[in-house]
């Protein structure tokens, strides 16, 4: 996975790519990053329950 820090409208965002050629990265800013960190255990639980 490739992670890059970028700017969008003057604000920092992180861009997560599956590989260098990923045309549709997952991008989010600080508020969403904090929300993810605050709920990481629930996210892990969700992935574990929903993947086979």
N, C-alpha and C positions, 0 to 999 in steps of 0.2 A: 504494500500500500504506500502511496505517496501522499504526504501532507505538505501543504504550502500555505504560508501566511501571505495574505494579499490585502488590498484596500478596496472598499466599495463606498463611494460617496464620502471619502475621508475617514471611514471607520474600518478598523481591522476586522478581517474575516479569516477563517481557516477553510481551506479547500481540501477535501479528502478524495483521493482518486484510487481506483482499484489498481491502476498501473499508469505509466507515462502516457499512454494513448487513450485514456478514458475521456470521452467527449462530454460526459455528463457527471461532473463531480458533485459531491455533497458539500454545500457551502453553508456556513452559519457564522454568526457574530458572537460577541461576548455574552449577551443576555441568554441566547439559546445554549451556548456552551455551559454557562453556569447552571441552567435548568437541567441539562444533561447530567452534569456532575452531581447535582443535588438528588437526581433520581436514578443514578447508575445501577443500584441494586434492583430496582423495578425493571429497568431495561434488560438487565442480565436474566432476570426471572422470566420476562416475556419471551426472550429469544430461546431460552432453554425449554419453555413449555410449548412453543409453537414450531420448533424445528424437530425433524424426525431423524 
